[in-house]
Amino acid sequence: MSLTIGAHVDQTDPLAEAAARGTTLVQFFLGDPQGYKGPEIRYAGGADGLRADAEAAGVALYVHAPYVINVATTNNRIRIPSRKLLQQHVDAAASIGAKGLIVHGGHVGKGDDPEVGFDNWRKAVEATDLKLPLLLENTAGGDNAMARYLDRIAKVWDAIGSASQADQVGFCLDTCHAHAGGNALDTVVDDVLAITGRIDLVHCNDSRDAFDSGADRHANFGAGEIDADLLAGVVRSAGAPVVCETPGGADEHKADFAWLRERL
């Protein structure tokens, strides 16, 4: 298959990182993934330079939003800053010409009605000026998560579907998260497509932990708990661009690319 396979890299010079891996697709953070400080662009040429240089090099850029964003929560002290941070990252990702912004589904509190979380997602989509595709990613852990279990993903998707910018929301399927979240990899692509009608990006990662463990710990291909055929099968069936968020640098990523391509 002629799928594009890339990796999550440092943002300082993502084009050099792409070249070091022999790929035309990279994903990175814009700033601190664990903080609310706001995006920063570290590329020497700034946002305009990165956009122009990426276009000239034929490299597709994807941005991963900070992990702290949780637009589903009922806690105003988290939800309101999360919405602000989401808009900031949408703006920053659009300014560099990114193909999409990946964001985790978030969660509600232990005693909260998950329906509130679903509606908060709708409100967030309505309130955000989506200048590029927003890709909702399934997550690995938490009983109160919005995007761990398929039935929750379906309800989030239904809620988002009534928002005015619903067509700008896509889906990112993470194999480690699906495995650790208790979703069977032999059917997960069909299951997700039945809900969303689309898979825009695949995060292909092996898992250090067992099925349904709830643990989000990535492993290099063949070094984790996911069956090789299942991992390749997800990529083959989804038919979407691939980002490897596996440990290591360029050498490890190139080895992972080769491992995956051999099985496609």
Backbone as a ProteinNet text record, in pm:
[ID]
protein_1_A
[PRIMARY]
MSLTIGAHVDQTDPLAEAAARGTTLVQFFLGDPQGYKGPEIRYAGGADGLRADAEAAGVALYVHAPYVINVATTNNRIRIPSRKLLQQHVDAAASIGAKGLIVHGGHVGKGDDPEVGFDNWRKAVEATDLKLPLLLENTAGGDNAMARYLDRIAKVWDAIGSASQADQVGFCLDTCHAHAGGNALDTVVDDVLAITGRIDLVHCNDSRDAFDSGADRHANFGAGEIDADLLAGVVRSAGAPVVCETPGGADEHKADFAWLRERL
[TERTIARY]
84.5	0	88.3	41	119.8	71.3	58.5	18.8	138.3	111.8	216.6	231.1	352.3	380.2	481.7	444.2	531.5	540.8	588.4	613.2	587.7	571.4	565.7	709.1	738	875.3	880.3	1002.2	1022.4	985.9	929.1	877.4	982.1	1102.3	1200	1230.6	1253.3	1272.7	1207.8	1075.6	1005.6	1042.2	1085.2	1122	1252.4	1346.8	1470.4	1439.9	1345.9	1305.4	1242.4	1162.1	1100.2	1207	1302.2	1409.4	1492.9	1518.4	1598.9	1530.2	1398.1	1319.7	1278.3	1309.5	1271.8	1122.3	1051.2	906.2	859.3	733.3	673.2	555.2	557.4	448.8	506.1	480.5	522.6	412.7	413.4	322.5	407.2	360.6	435.5	343.1	392.3	323.4	369.3	284	322.9	322.7	432.8	439.5	432	394.6	393.9	267.5	280.6	160.4	89.8	156.7	99	60.2	59.3	32.2	-68.7	-117.6	-217.8	-155.9	-23.5	44.2	8.4	-22.1	-55.7	49.4	16.1	108.8	229.5	338.5	457	513.4	565	623.1	773.8	848.6	992.5	1072.7	1006.3	1077	1144.2	1266.8	1345	1276.9	1205.6	1139.3	1001.3	959.6	827	717.6	593.3	478	476.5	498.8	495.1	607.6	724.2	837.9	815.1	757.5	731	627.4	525.3	420.9	479.2	557	614.9	717	801.5	905.3	845.6	739.2	673.5	607.9	543.9	481.7	588.2	699.8	806.9	867.9	874.5	933.3	832.3	705.3	601.4	576.5	593.7	575.8	442.6	360.6	233.8	257.5	201.5	218.6	87.4	98.1	-14.7	27.8	-64.1	-35.4	-120	-55.5	-127.6	-152.7	-278.6	-315.1	-263.9	-248.9	-203.6	-297.1	-237.1	-313.5	-411.3	-380.5	-461.8	-598.5	-615.7	-745	-853.7	-960	-1074.1	-1200.2	-1256.7	-1375.3	-1503.1	-1493.4	-1612	-1649.3	-1551.7	-1571.5	-1678.1	-1739	-1835.3	-1765.7	-1635.7	-1558.4	-1521.4	-1582.4	-1558.6	-1412.9	-1341.5	-1201.5	-1110.9	-1162.5	-1088.1	-1147.1	-1281.4	-1346.3	-1323.9	-1336.5	-1322	-1179.3	-1075	-938.4	-910.1	-975.4	-956.7	-1009.5	-1124.4	-1180.6	-1090.6	-1039.7	-949.3	-823	-767	-644.5	-668.3	-785.5	-819.7	-822	-887.1	-892.1	-752.9	-670.1	-533.1	-455.4	-474.3	-402.2	-461.1	-590.4	-649.8	-587.4	-579.9	-524.6	-378.2	-301.2	-158	-134.5	-210.2	-195	-233	-339.1	-379.8	-273.1	-206.2	-106.8	14.5	42.5	156.1	112.5	-17.3	-68	-86.8	-110.5	-128.5	-253	-247.3	-359	-468.8	-433	-532.2	-474	-563.7	-526.5	-590.8	-507.7	-556.6	-582.2	-698.1	-732.2	-796.2	-760.4	-818.7	-961.9	-1038.4	-1181	-1215.6	-1122.8	-1149.7	-1241.5	-1287.5	-1369.1	-1452.5	-1550.9	-1629.1	-1588.1	-1634.9	-1602.2	-1676.5	-1632.5	-1684.1	-1835.1	-1889.4	-2032.8	-2115.5	-2051.8	-2121.4	-2198.1	-2301.4	-2376.9	-2297.2	-2259	-2181.6	-2252.9	-2386.6	-2461.4	-2420	-2383.9	-2337.9	-2207.1	-2120.2	-1994.2	-2014.1	-2108.4	-2136.7	-2182.7	-2273	-2324.4	-2217.1	-2126.4	-2017	-1925.8	-1913.4	-1837.7	-1907.9	-2038.8	-2114.7	-2093.5	-2103.1	-2086.4	-1946.2	-1846.9	-1708.7	-1688.6	-1746.4	-1735.8	-1806.3	-1923.3	-1996.7	-1917.9	-1844.9	-1777.7	-1640.8	-1585.7	-1450.7	-1455.1	-1372.8	-1361.1	-1265.4	-1320.6	-1239.8	-1183.3	-1060.5	-992.8	-922.6	-926	-870.2	-942.6	-928.7	-996.9	-951.3	-1048.4	-1023.6	-1045.1	-940	-947.6	-958.7	-1074.3	-1099.5	-1029.6	-950.3	-874.2	-932.2	-944.4	-985.4	-876	-916.7	-821	-823.3	-720.5	-697.5	-766.6	-771.2	-812.8	-929.1	-977.4	-1079.5	-1221	-1292.7	-1431.8	-1522.5	-1477.8	-1559.6	-1514.3	-1429	-1375.4	-1482.7	-1468.8	-1561.5	-1530.9	-1405.7	-1366.6	-1286.9	-1310.3	-1247.2	-1334.4	-1460.3	-1551.2	-1631.8	-1663.1	-1732.2	-1867.5	-1940.1	-2072.6	-2061.7	-1954.4	-1932.1	-1890.1	-1802.9	-1761.5	-1884.2	-1975.3	-2097.4	-2181	-2188.2	-2270.6	-2204.1	-2071.7	-2000.7	-2023.7	-2012.2	-2027.3	-2167.5	-2266	-2404.2	-2422.5	-2363.9	-2376.6	-2308.1	-2186.9	-2112.6	-2186.5	-2255.3	-2323.7	-2426	-2477.1	-2575.6	-2511	-2377.9	-2306.4	-2288.1	-2276.9	-2270.4	-2143.2	-2034.8	-1908.2	-1876.3	-1978.5	-1958.3	-1872.9	-1881.6	-1805.8	-1655.9	-1615.5	-1474.3	-1417	-1498.5	-1451.9	-1430.9	-1310	-1276.8	-1234.3	-1174.2	-1139.8	-997.7	-926.6	-793.1	-799.7	-767.3	-773.6	-635	-621.3	-494.4	-501.9	-407.7	-411.6	-378.4	-280.7	-248.8	-366.8	-428.2	-542	-659.9	-683.1	-793.6	-770.4	-650.6	-613.5	-623.3	-559.2	-559.9	-697.8	-777.5	-912.2	-1015.9	-976.3	-1067.4	-1149	-1098.1	-1167.4	-1093.5	-1161.3	-1098.5	-1043.1	-913.3	-850.5	-893.3	-943.3	-985.2	-1114.5	-1188	-1313.5	-1317.9	-1216.2	-1228	-1242.8	-1179.1	-1192.9	-1337.3	-1395.8	-1536.1	-1627.4	-1596.9	-1678.3	-1675.9	-1556.2	-1543.1	-1608.3	-1585.7	-1645.2	-1797.9	-1852.7	-1998.2	-2051.6	-1967.1	-2006.4	-1979.3	-1858.2	-1813	-1820	-1813.8	-1808.4	-1673.4	-1574.8	-1443.7	-1335.3	-1217.4	-1095.5	-994.1	-955	-870.3	-721.7	-688.3	-549.7	-544	-435.5	-412.1	-285.9	-296.8	-179.7	-147.4	-44.3	-9.8	99.1	61.9	152.4	129	237	223.4	197	158	122.8	208.2	261.1	339.8	252	120.2	29.9	-75.4	-143.2	-239.5	-368	-444.4	-575.6	-664.4	-731.9	-826.2	-758.6	-628.6	-555.7	-586.2	-628.3	-651.4	-524	-409.8	-280.2	-235.1	-196.4	-151.7	0.8	61.4	207.8	245.3	304.4	336.2	464.3	472.3	591.5	624	750.2	788.4	725.4	707.4	639.7	716	639.4	699	753.4	756.1	809.2	697.8	573.1	461.1	367.1	244.8	146.3	48.7	56.6	-40.1	11.8	-73.4	-39.9	-4.7	103	153.6	49.5	-20	-119.1	-235.6	-273.9	-382.1	-340	-217.7	-167.7	-164.9	-108.7	-103.7	-243	-329.5	-465.9	-543	-522.2	-588.2	-542.5	-412.7	-357.8	-409.9	-409.5	-454.8	-603.1	-684.1	-828.7	-867.2	-796.2	-830.9	-795.8	-683.9	-644.3	-615.5	-580	-553.6	-405.1	-357.5	-218	-186.8	-60.3	-19.3	85.9	66.7	169.2	211.1	340.8	395	438.5	377.5	414.5	494.6	582.2	659.7	786.8	845.9	964.3	1085.4	1176.4	1303.1	1309.9	1417.9	1441.7	1429.5	1505.5	1492.7	1521.5	1624.7	1660	1549.9	1497.8	1390.4	1264.7	1235.6	1116.3	1131.2	1249.6	1271	1255.5	1301.4	1284.2	1135.9	1061.1	917.1	846.2	885.8	826.2	847.9	971	1005.7	927.5	917.5	842.6	698.5	639.8	500	480.9	565.9	553	566.4	652.1	669.2	538.4	453.1	329.3	205.9	222.9	110.6	97.5
-119.5	0	124.8	230.1	352.8	457.2	415.6	508.4	590.9	715.9	798.9	764.7	731.2	697.4	797.3	868.4	967.1	945.7	1048.3	1032.7	1162.8	1147.4	1262.6	1305	1435	1484.8	1613.1	1658.6	1787.6	1899	2007.2	2111.5	2213.3	2211.5	2315.8	2322.7	2207.9	2202.4	2074.6	2075.3	1953.5	1907.5	1998.4	1959.9	1881	1920.5	1843.1	1706.6	1704.4	1577.6	1485.2	1542.2	1462.8	1406.2	1489.9	1445.2	1334.8	1346.9	1246.2	1110.8	1111.9	987.7	942.5	1021.5	988.3	988.3	1083.5	1088	1225.5	1234.1	1361.4	1396.3	1341.8	1369.5	1371.2	1479.9	1487.8	1551.6	1513.8	1570.1	1623.4	1729.6	1786.2	1871.6	1906.3	2000.8	2141.8	2238.3	2379.1	2432.9	2410.2	2453.6	2338	2368.1	2271.3	2186	2053.6	1969.3	1954.3	1994.5	1978.3	2111	2219.1	2349.5	2431.9	2538	2627.6	2755.5	2762.7	2886.3	2936.3	2848.5	2889.5	2841.3	2839	2785.2	2874.9	2812.6	2886.5	2815.5	2894.9	2840.4	2863.1	2754.3	2762.3	2756.2	2731.9	2724.8	2859.2	2854.8	2977.6	3077.6	3028.6	3117.3	3162.5	3124.6	3161	3084.3	3123.8	3053.5	3061.6	3180.2	3197.2	3119.1	3119.9	3046.8	2897.2	2847.1	2703	2661.8	2742.4	2710.9	2704.9	2806.4	2813.6	2702.6	2678.2	2576.5	2436.2	2412.2	2281.7	2257.6	2360.7	2348.6	2319.6	2390.5	2371.3	2232.4	2179.4	2046.9	1934	1969.3	1867	1787.5	1852.3	1785.3	1826.8	1729.1	1754.1	1767.5	1872.4	1900	1873.6	1806.3	1788.1	1838	1899.6	1950.3	1874.7	1832.2	1768.2	1872.8	1890.6	1987.1	1940.1	2031	1992.1	1890.2	1802	1699.5	1759.7	1878.4	1936.4	1983.4	1997.5	2043.6	1941.7	1990.5	1905.6	1990	1992	2074.3	2005.3	1879.6	1805.2	1829.6	1862.5	1868	1967.9	1941.1	2034.3	2138	2121.7	2213.8	2338.6	2450.9	2574.1	2617	2585.5	2628.3	2550.3	2440.9	2363.1	2383.7	2380.4	2385.9	2520.2	2629.1	2761.7	2785.5	2760.9	2772.5	2672.9	2556.8	2456.7	2507.6	2571	2626.6	2736.4	2821.4	2928.3	2870.4	2767.9	2705.5	2633.4	2572	2504.6	2604.6	2719.5	2819.9	2870.5	2891.2	2938	2838	2710.5	2609	2589.7	2606.1	2605.7	2718.2	2836.5	2951.6	2928.5	2879.2	2858.5	2749	2638.6	2529	2574.2	2653.8	2705.6	2798.5	2873.5	2970.5	2904	2778.6	2707.3	2614.9	2617.1	2534.4	2389.2	2361.2	2222.8	2161	2028.1	1955.4	1925.6	1929.6	1902.1	1924.6	1944.3	1957.5	1842	1759.1	1641.2	1677.8	1640.8	1671.8	1550.1	1526.6	1415.3	1447.3	1340.7	1356.4	1414.2	1406.4	1458.4	1367.9	1418.6	1337.1	1426.5	1365	1432	1375.2	1439.1	1393.6	1266.5	1205	1074.2	1073.7	1178.4	1181.1	1254.2	1293.9	1374.1	1288.5	1346.6	1283.3	1297.9	1187.7	1198.1	1276.1	1281.4	1356.7	1503.5	1555.2	1693.8	1708.7	1608.7	1610.9	1608	1528.7	1521.7	1659.6	1721.4	1851.9	1959.5	1945.8	2042.2	2034.2	1914.4	1901.3	1976	1961.5	2034.1	2184.3	2231.5	2374.8	2422.1	2338.3	2375	2388.4	2294.9	2302.9	2427.6	2456.6	2577.1	2704	2703.6	2824.7	2847.1	2744.7	2753.3	2785	2880.3	2912.2	2810.5	2706.6	2595.8	2630.7	2678	2718.8	2602.7	2486.7	2364	2247.3	2125.5	2011.6	1985.5	1963	1924.6	1774	1699.3	1553.2	1500.7	1447.5	1389.4	1254.1	1236.2	1112.3	1027.3	897.5	805.9	796.4	773.1	769.3	634.3	610.3	475.5	447.8	546.2	516.7	600.1	564.7	642.7	595.8	561.3	518.7	634.3	756.9	874.3	946.5	878.9	938.8	950.8	1053.2	1076.3	989.9	945.3	879.6	751.7	683	551.5	442.1	440.9	335.3	378.6	282.1	311.9	377.7	336.8	396.1	543	577.9	718.1	799	739.8	807.8	836.9	740.7	757.9	874.3	888.6	996.1	1132	1135.9	1260.4	1298.4	1198.9	1226.2	1274.2	1213.5	1257	1401.8	1435.6	1572.3	1672	1638.8	1727.5	1743.7	1638.6	1640.4	1751.3	1802.9	1911.1	2048.8	2053.8	2181.9	2235.1	2366	2429.1	2393.8	2359.3	2327.7	2178.2	2096.8	1952.7	1894	1951.6	1897.5	1920.5	2005.8	2032.4	1944	1854.2	1762.6	1623.9	1572.5	1439.3	1348.8	1234.7	1136.9	1085.9	1074.3	1015.4	888.6	775.5	645.7	605.7	590	548.1	400.1	322	176.4	137	203	173.4	207.8	323.6	365.7	269.7	226.3	133.8	2.5	-51	-176.2	-163.2	-60.5	-41.5	-1.5	58.7	100.9	-9.3	-127.2	-240.3	-253.8	-198	-207.5	-305.1	-405.5	-510.1	-452.6	-472.4	-413.4	-480	-603.1	-667.7	-608	-534.1	-473.7	-322.7	-263.4	-123.3	-27	-54.8	35.9	38.2	-79.5	-86	-24.1	-48.4	6.2	159.3	215.1	361.2	420	356.8	408.6	405.1	305.2	297.5	416.2	468.3	582.4	714.7	730.3	860.5	876.3	764.3	769.7	810.6	831.1	878.4	847.5	816.8	812.6	895.5	1007.5	1103.4	1079	1015.3	993	871.6	794.9	683.3	711	704.2	700.9	553.1	505.8	364.1	345.3	281.8	258.8	120.1	52.2	-69.7	-28	-123.6	-93.9	-175.5	-109.5	-179.7	-262.1	-237	-298.3	-386	-461	-560	-496.1	-574	-532.6	-488.3	-374.8	-320.1	-279.8	-252.8	-212.9	-69.4	12	153.1	235.7	174.4	241.7	293.6	420.4	483.2	485.9	372.4	364.6	298.9	379.6	334.2	251.4	162.5	80.8	78.9	52.6	32.5	-95.4	-102.4	-216.9	-345.8	-446.4	-574.8	-585.8	-473.5	-474.6	-465.6	-460.6	-445.5	-564.4	-538.8	-645.1	-664.9	-579.9	-589.7	-684.7	-775	-868.4	-792.8	-833.8	-764.5	-758	-866.8	-868.8	-774.3	-765.2	-673.3	-528.5	-496.8	-360.6	-320	-406.4	-377.8	-375.8	-461.1	-467.7	-338.7	-273.8	-145.4	-42.9	-34.1	62.8	35.3	-91.2	-130.1	-95.9	-127.1	-106.3	40.8	117.4	258.9	337.9	304.1	370.2	518.5	561.3	702.6	725.3	849.3	876.5	828.7	792.5	730.2	814.4	833.1	894.4	790.9	762.3	674.3	760	735.8	807	713.3	639.5	537.2	598.2	531.3	586.7	596.6	688.9	699.1	815.4	816.7	922	871.2	932.7	902	755.2	698.6	559.5	463.5	484.4	397.1	411.6	534	556.5	493.9	505.5	442.6	290.5	233.4	89	53.7	139.8	116.6	129.9	229.9	245.6	118.3	68.6	-49.7	-171.4	-187.3	-298.9	-296.6	-177.4	-164.6	-188.1	-128.5	-143.3	-289.6	-364.4	-506.7	-584.1	-535.2	-607.7	-552.5	-444.1	-388.9	-451.2
0	0	0	-65.4	-74	26.4	151.3	255.4	300.4	338.1	395.2	543.2	584.2	723.6	777.4	882.2	943.2	1092.5	1163.3	1306.3	1381.4	1512.3	1601.1	1630.6	1611.9	1621.9	1704.6	1731.9	1796.7	1699	1750.9	1662.1	1617.6	1672.7	1642	1493.1	1430.9	1285	1232.9	1222.5	1180.1	1039.8	954.7	818.7	818.1	903.7	917.8	979.4	1072.3	1134.6	1029.8	942.3	834.8	742.4	704.8	615.5	679.3	809	879.2	882	869.2	872.8	733.8	633.1	496.3	474.1	540	529.7	486	447.7	409.1	499.3	621.6	717.2	858.2	930.5	1070.6	1154.5	1281.3	1379.8	1494.6	1558.2	1670.4	1756.3	1875.4	1962.5	1927.5	1954.6	1947.3	2090.4	2161.3	2299.6	2396.6	2519.7	2629.1	2623.4	2603.7	2598	2731.9	2840.1	2973.8	3037.9	2960.8	3020.5	2943.4	3010.1	2951.3	2895.7	2888.5	2852.1	2713.1	2624.4	2487.5	2390	2260.5	2161.4	2139	2099.9	2056.7	1934.6	1842.7	1719.4	1725.8	1735	1756.5	1626.8	1516.7	1387.7	1359.2	1313.7	1296.2	1203.9	1105.3	1009.3	1052.5	1173	1220.6	1149.2	1175.9	1118.4	965.8	913	767.3	700.2	764.1	708.4	708.3	816.5	824.9	721.7	708.6	610.1	469	434.5	300.1	277.4	375.9	360.9	354.7	431.7	428.8	292.6	239.8	107.4	1.8	10.3	-87.6	-79	44.2	65.8	45.9	30.6	15.2	141.7	257.5	386.5	448.6	484.9	552.1	702.1	760.1	902.5	977.3	1089.6	1180.9	1318.4	1389.7	1523.9	1625.3	1733	1844	1950.5	1987.1	2090.8	2226.9	2322.8	2457	2521.6	2600	2670.1	2771.5	2822.7	2929.9	2881.6	2750.8	2700.3	2732.9	2796.9	2830.3	2817.9	2696.9	2673.8	2720.4	2762.1	2804.1	2950	3032.9	3176.9	3220.7	3335.5	3394.3	3481.5	3502.7	3585.4	3503.9	3535.9	3459.7	3460.3	3568.9	3580.8	3485.4	3432.9	3333	3193.6	3185.5	3054.6	2985	3057.1	2994.6	2945.5	3028.3	2974.9	2862	2866.7	2761.1	2627.7	2630.4	2506.9	2450.8	2541	2497.7	2434.7	2501.1	2451.9	2319.8	2306.7	2181.4	2066.9	2086.9	1981	1946.7	2048.7	2024.2	1938.5	1966	1889.9	1750.6	1736.1	1602.4	1519.2	1578	1505.5	1469.2	1566	1542.3	1438.7	1449.1	1353.7	1212.8	1202.8	1071.8	1014.4	1101.6	1054.9	991.4	1027.5	967.9	854.1	823.7	714.5	750.7	878.6	922.4	858.5	838.5	778.3	879.3	1008.7	1112	1249.4	1346.6	1487.3	1562.6	1625.2	1697.2	1841.8	1894.5	2033.6	2098.9	2224.9	2299.6	2340.3	2366	2393.7	2528.5	2624	2756.9	2837.7	2949.3	3040.1	3129.8	3193.8	3297.7	3433	3539.2	3673.6	3710.6	3818.1	3859.1	3879	3937.7	3965.3	3861.8	3751.3	3650.1	3550.3	3494	3387	3257	3195	3070.7	2961	2966.8	2865.5	2864	2981.4	2988.6	2911.6	2924.8	2852.2	2702.1	2655.6	2511.9	2461.3	2538.1	2496.5	2506.1	2602.9	2611.8	2489.1	2433.2	2309	2195	2188.6	2085.6	2101.1	2225.5	2251	2213.6	2240.2	2208.3	2057.5	1982.1	1835.8	1784.5	1842.6	1802.9	1833.3	1944.9	1993	1930.7	1864.3	1810.3	1661.4	1620.5	1478	1416.8	1357.1	1306.4	1169.1	1170.8	1048.4	979.4	1042.4	985.1	1050.9	997.6	1057.3	1201.7	1288.1	1426.7	1436.1	1470.6	1469.6	1611.2	1644.7	1775.9	1785.6	1890.8	1908.1	2021.2	1996.2	2102.5	2207.7	2332.5	2442.6	2513.3	2594.2	2648.1	2780.7	2869.8	3006.7	3056.2	3174.6	3241.6	3213.7	3319.7	3303.5	3263.6	3289.6	3260.4	3133.2	3054.8	2933.3	2825.4	2743.9	2633.6	2511.5	2498.2	2373.1	2394.2	2507.4	2526.7	2466.5	2504.2	2461	2338.9	2253.9	2128.5	2149.9	2253.6	2275	2313.7	2385.7	2421.1	2298.1	2217.3	2093.6	2007.5	2001.3	1921.7	1973.6	2104.2	2161.2	2144.1	2154.7	2125.7	1980.7	1892	1749.1	1716.9	1778.9	1757.8	1802.4	1918.3	1970.5	1878.9	1835.1	1745.9	1613.2	1571.1	1441.9	1427.3	1538.6	1530.9	1534.7	1547.8	1550.2	1408.8	1397.6	1265.5	1189.1	1260.5	1194.3	1199.6	1208.4	1222.9	1111.2	991.5	878.9	893.5	987.3	1011.8	1122.1	1174.9	1279.7	1219.8	1235.1	1186.1	1300.4	1264.8	1367.5	1349.4	1460.7	1464.6	1548.1	1486.3	1554.8	1603.4	1734.7	1794.9	1830.5	1778.7	1799.6	1943	2004.6	2144	2233.3	2210	2290.4	2273.9	2150.4	2126.6	2199.9	2188.1	2254.1	2406.1	2460.8	2606.2	2656.7	2567.3	2604.8	2597.1	2548.9	2546	2419.7	2309.5	2181.2	2089.5	2041.5	1961.2	1831.1	1808.2	1690.5	1560.5	1566.5	1442.5	1386.5	1470.1	1422.6	1441.1	1505.3	1547.4	1429.8	1317.2	1202.7	1154.5	1135.5	1093.7	1198.6	1326.3	1435	1433.7	1418	1416.8	1292.5	1177.3	1053.6	1058.9	1127.1	1141.4	1222	1310.6	1394.6	1324.8	1273.7	1224.7	1073.4	1002.2	856.4	802.1	892	846.2	948.9	899.1	979.5	902	958.4	887.8	911.3	1022.6	1060.5	1151.2	1140.1	1231.9	1313.2	1443.7	1530.5	1550.6	1483	1491.4	1596.4	1704.9	1816.6	1874.1	1910	1989.2	2133.4	2217.1	2355.9	2452.1	2554.1	2655	2748.8	2743.5	2840.1	2774.1	2855.3	2808	2757.6	2683.9	2634.6	2750.8	2733.4	2831.7	2963.4	2959.5	3080	3120.2	3023.2	3049.8	3055	3023.9	3033.6	2897.5	2892.6	2768.5	2766.8	2730	2723.5	2591	2503.8	2368.1	2365.8	2267.4	2246.3	2097.2	2066.4	1926.7	1875.4	1744.7	1683.9	1711.8	1753.3	1783.7	1923.9	1997.6	2134.4	2238.3	2191.7	2283.2	2283.2	2324.7	2346.9	2230.7	2128.7	2018.9	1911.3	1869.2	1762.4	1634.3	1569.5	1451.2	1340	1317.4	1210.5	1239.2	1366.7	1404.3	1381.5	1420.8	1405.4	1258.9	1175.7	1032.7	971.8	1022.6	970.8	991.8	1105.9	1131.7	1029.2	1007.4	913.1	772.2	735	600.8	581.4	680.9	668.2	673.5	755.9	770.6	645.6	582.9	459.1	473.1	593.6	621.3	646.3	636.9	672.3	813.5	835.8	962.5	1032.3	1162.3	1247.5	1351.5	1356.6	1459.6	1578	1691.7	1814.7	1904.7	1842.2	1912.4	1971.2	2072	2138.6	2045.9	2082.8	2011.1	1914.9	1838.1	1740.5	1599	1508.7	1366.5	1335.3	1394.8	1364.8	1407.4	1527.2	1577.6	1492.2	1452.3	1370	1231.6	1172.7	1042.3	1051.8	1162.3	1183	1196.4	1265.7	1279.2	1144.5	1065.1	931.5	848.6	852.3	772.3	820.7	953	1012.4	965.1	966.7	927.9	779.1	697.5	552.6	509.1	574.1	543.1	557.9	647.6	679.5	608.3	537.6	462.6	324.8
[MASK]
++++++++++++++++++++++++++++++++++++++++++++++++++++++++++++++++++++++++++++++++++++++++++++++++++++++++++++++++++++++++++++++++++++++++++++++++++++++++++++++++++++++++++++++++++++++++++++++++++++++++++++++++++++++++++++++++++++++++++++++++++++++++++++++++++++++++

